[in-house]
């Protein structure tokens, strides 16, 4: 068996992206708890529009969290495939999820800053 540089690079990329994915999931779980807290605070729960906005943001967060969890399960299957053939597709897929996650985080930060003013 020969080790090729591409195989080693893909192994490191897979390990790094696995850690990154777990971090995203953990972060979104924290946001989920934070949004639940916002819904129960008296100063927010009294205002229908604010409560609706928080619930909408919670729904978006849950959707992205579910997508990332599904992606995590799929990656475990993907890891058994031929690395050389699926390497670039794997990287593209990961970058797509990374972009979606970062967009959501930026939107959430903006939302939270408006909410806590």
Steps between C-alpha positions, in 0.01 A plus 500: 500500500632843405420818683438788270523864600139555385376224733686648797379853423140376476534318833614821668229699326241247615626514860504881504157530346358240741613712794364811334162333439475384862577855613224642276247252637598580859473873428156467343381292797608790723310747282195274521510523880556875486199551272287288731605730785405808297151357447446457873628841612210722600620808314508305171207263548254787541567637151344288226728626222816442700384155605414417138847617386669289769295195404586552132870527583470186715338317210782604266759395757333161545489447125871571460579286805304209349678544166840493669410190702387325181821609331700358791329161459556509126871579549541177695373311194703719267818419691476139379502608132811529285673816623664590171172499309289678757756740648406813308128431531548456874681835527232680292222353713675600822559853375132532406397408856766731641367789293141431615611478863702824488214685327260383771741603778542849353123539469454373855758744639320786329163376628631460855659844504166656399315293757725583794526876438 
